Amino acid sequence: MTRSAVAVLAGLLGLLACTSRSGREPARSCEDLVELALPDTRITAATSIPPGGFSPETPSPPFVPASLYQSLPAFCRVSATLTPTRDSEIRFELWLPAEGWNGKLMGTGNGGAQGAIFHYAMAGPLQRGYAVANTDTGHSGEGSDWSFAVGHPEKLTDYAWRAVHEMTLRSKSIVARRYGRAPRLSYWTGCSSGGRQGLMEAQRFPEDYDGIIAGAPANAWVPLMAHTLWVRQAMARGLPPEKLALLHEAAIAACDGADGVLDRVVGDPARCDFDPVRLRCAGAAAPGCLDAAQVEAARAIYRGARNPRTGEPILPGPEPTSEPEWAAYAGAFPIGANWFRDLVFADPHWDPLSFDFDRDVERARQLEGGSIAATDPDLGAFVRHGGKLLLWHGWSDGLIPPRSTLDYQRAVLAKLGSAAASDHVRLFMAPGVAHCWGGEGPYQIDTLSALERWVEQGQAPERITATRPLEGGGTRSRPLCPWPQQARYRGKGSTDDETSFECAEP
């Protein structure tokens, strides 16, 4: 062995000894991360971004303020592509704070069929000091485009669960190389498809995350896709979008006072016996009433998708006060319609109105094979890991019926037992909140602070404060309570102040 080779070997042995003694790897600069060699991974870029210097390559959704990225701190932006199979091409990004890393990793979800990295979902955790990751789940495209999976079963598996898991493993490795130590805790947050991704992690890979926030999860996959067609067919039978505001106002009028406060926010719409027949026209059809066909269409939507032959429920329907979001089904709701068209029927001319809720649901279940669904209530391994799962759902969600999440929570309770479930899984229902955001109720919900206290301090969330800005200024705050508790007005104090409410059994 030459003298130079001996010197190199001695240096390597010394480095390994140092790493072994300290439990850390030497930290690397941001730009050096591009040279990392990780399994099935190609790091395509590692770039230092100055404060306020990030601008996404693709436009953000309309609800994302332009100022969001301007307020970001300096960070290292890592872009990578994962190829766990020959047909995989999973892109993900990892943002690493240049200063003030809190020692934790945050995985973030996205929505629909994905097909893009959701940069706006990464901004908030980065500002809180997290290293934060997001993936396109293995393809590029619109959020309702399933053509990527036609003839590509591995890409569908990437979408279903593999992309998030592989992103999580590689992100932990990159974090360790950047800072010289692995993250001490890992969290997940997502809503809709992001909520489904979080449940999938808890069920399939219980050691990936210590805490998971799963909002309005799209976890009952085939029933949910069938639900989109059920609402579409009901509206096609004569319920036009312009009647939805009428239904909405009638539902609020019927249900609002049940919680003791008249504020257009219904505490528990599932307990409200609202029947749209009260809007039936006394005579000829008119703008301010519903004809007989429209009444029956609305009833069918509230009732939920059912097998017409057996009467078996397929998925619960949405609740009264969810009506504005039904407008998404005035035409073929593309996430569901395109999934059936491309992956179930493989027919570009397939008509969503031809869907048979007896024969076709079973066909879809057989083809999906449970790979996308995240409905397994056995969270025993996640509990043994010490994981905490915070579920939440808006009561006025018109896209994913909230009782589907209640059904999952009940199944978890039955499987784990009430004590273990209470220690590790809690559900918070958000009155008046639509799909993941917006609605009549307080929709700004800091679930992350509640989860951090639960995981890091052992303080299980007994209430979570939700807020919303009021017209004319000011803020309304209300407590969200662990299900089945509900917020109850104490009888004095401002009804716009959450301290005027207590969490109590219904």
WOJOFEN-V205463 format. One record per backbone hydrogen bond with DSSP energy under -1.0 kcal/mol. CO is the residue of the C=O (numbers start at 0). NH is the residue of the N-H. E is the energy in kcal/mol with one decimal. If there is no record, write none. Layout:
# WOJOFEN-V205463
co	nh	e
CO	NH	E
CO	NH	E
This chain:
# WOJOFEN-V205463
co	nh	e
1	5	-2.2
2	6	-2.0
3	7	-2.3
4	8	-2.6
5	9	-2.7
6	10	-2.2
7	11	-2.3
8	12	-2.6
9	13	-2.4
10	14	-2.3
11	15	-2.6
12	16	-2.4
13	17	-2.3
14	18	-2.5
15	19	-2.5
16	20	-2.4
17	21	-2.3
18	22	-2.1
29	32	-1.6
30	33	-1.1
31	34	-1.9
32	35	-1.7
37	40	-1.5
39	82	-2.4
41	80	-2.3
44	78	-2.5
46	76	-3.2
48	74	-2.0
49	52	-2.4
60	63	-1.9
64	67	-1.8
66	70	-1.2
68	71	-1.4
71	51	-2.1
73	97	-2.2
74	48	-3.5
75	95	-2.3
76	46	-2.4
77	93	-2.4
78	43	-1.8
78	44	-1.6
79	91	-2.3
80	41	-2.4
81	89	-2.6
84	87	-1.5
89	81	-3.2
90	135	-2.1
91	79	-2.4
92	133	-1.8
93	77	-2.7
94	131	-2.1
95	75	-3.1
102	183	-2.8
103	130	-2.2
104	186	-2.8
105	132	-2.6
106	188	-2.1
109	193	-1.1
110	113	-2.2
114	140	-1.8
116	118	-1.4
118	121	-1.5
121	125	-1.8
122	126	-2.1
123	127	-1.1
124	129	-2.4
125	128	-1.9
128	101	-2.7
130	105	-2.9
131	94	-3.0
132	107	-2.1
133	92	-2.4
135	114	-1.4
141	144	-1.7
142	112	-3.8
145	148	-1.8
146	149	-1.2
148	151	-2.0
151	155	-1.5
152	156	-2.0
153	157	-2.4
154	158	-2.3
155	159	-2.7
156	160	-2.5
156	161	-2.1
157	162	-2.2
160	164	-1.7
161	165	-2.9
162	166	-2.6
163	167	-2.2
164	168	-2.2
165	169	-2.4
166	170	-2.6
167	171	-2.0
168	172	-1.6
169	173	-2.6
170	174	-2.7
171	175	-2.0
172	176	-1.9
173	177	-2.6
174	178	-2.6
175	179	-1.6
176	27	-1.2
179	24	-1.1
184	104	-2.1
185	209	-3.0
185	210	-1.4
186	106	-3.1
187	212	-2.5
188	108	-1.9
189	214	-2.7
190	193	-2.1
191	195	-2.0
191	217	-2.0
192	196	-2.4
193	197	-1.7
194	198	-2.1
195	199	-2.6
196	200	-2.0
197	201	-2.0
198	202	-2.2
199	203	-3.1
200	204	-1.7
204	207	-2.1
209	387	-1.8
210	187	-1.8
211	389	-3.1
212	189	-1.3
213	391	-1.8
214	191	-2.2
216	218	-1.3
218	220	-1.7
218	373	-2.0
219	223	-2.5
220	224	-2.6
221	225	-2.6
222	226	-2.3
223	227	-1.6
225	229	-2.2
226	230	-2.4
227	231	-1.6
228	232	-2.8
229	233	-2.2
230	234	-2.5
231	235	-2.1
234	237	-1.7
234	238	-1.3
239	242	-1.9
240	243	-1.8
242	246	-2.0
243	247	-2.6
244	248	-2.5
245	249	-2.0
246	250	-2.5
247	251	-2.3
248	252	-2.4
249	253	-2.0
250	254	-1.9
251	255	-2.7
254	257	-1.3
256	259	-1.9
260	262	-1.0
267	270	-1.8
268	271	-1.5
271	273	-1.6
274	277	-1.9
275	278	-2.1
276	279	-2.0
278	289	-2.9
285	288	-1.5
289	280	-2.7
290	294	-2.2
291	295	-2.0
292	296	-2.1
293	297	-2.3
294	298	-2.4
295	299	-2.2
296	300	-1.8
297	301	-2.4
298	302	-2.4
299	303	-1.7
304	313	-3.3
304	314	-1.3
306	310	-2.6
311	306	-2.6
318	321	-1.8
321	324	-1.3
322	325	-1.8
323	326	-1.3
324	327	-1.6
325	328	-2.6
326	329	-1.7
332	336	-2.8
333	337	-2.3
334	338	-1.1
335	339	-2.2
336	340	-2.5
337	341	-2.8
338	342	-2.3
339	343	-1.0
339	344	-3.1
340	346	-2.0
346	349	-1.9
350	353	-2.3
351	354	-1.3
355	359	-1.7
357	361	-1.1
358	362	-1.7
359	363	-2.2
360	364	-2.3
361	365	-2.1
362	366	-1.9
363	367	-2.7
364	368	-2.3
367	370	-1.8
376	378	-1.5
378	382	-2.5
379	383	-2.6
380	384	-1.7
381	386	-2.6
382	385	-1.4
387	211	-2.6
388	425	-2.2
389	213	-2.2
390	427	-2.1
391	215	-2.8
392	429	-2.8
393	396	-1.5
400	403	-1.7
401	405	-1.6
402	406	-2.3
403	407	-1.5
404	408	-2.5
405	409	-2.4
406	410	-2.0
407	411	-2.3
408	412	-2.5
409	413	-2.4
410	414	-1.8
411	415	-3.1
412	416	-2.2
416	420	-2.3
417	421	-2.4
418	422	-1.7
419	423	-1.3
420	424	-3.9
423	388	-3.4
425	390	-2.9
426	482	-3.6
427	392	-1.8
429	394	-2.4
429	432	-1.7
431	440	-2.0
432	395	-1.6
433	435	-1.0
437	433	-2.4
443	466	-2.1
444	446	-1.8
445	449	-1.1
446	450	-2.3
447	451	-2.8
448	452	-2.2
449	453	-1.7
450	454	-2.8
451	455	-3.1
452	456	-1.6
452	458	-2.0
457	459	-1.0
463	479	-3.1
465	477	-2.5
466	443	-2.8
467	475	-2.8
469	472	-2.0
473	469	-2.3
475	467	-1.6
477	465	-3.1
479	463	-2.1
481	484	-2.2
485	503	-2.5
487	501	-2.5
493	496	-1.4
495	476	-2.1
496	499	-2.1
497	500	-1.6
499	489	-3.0
501	487	-3.2
503	485	-3.0
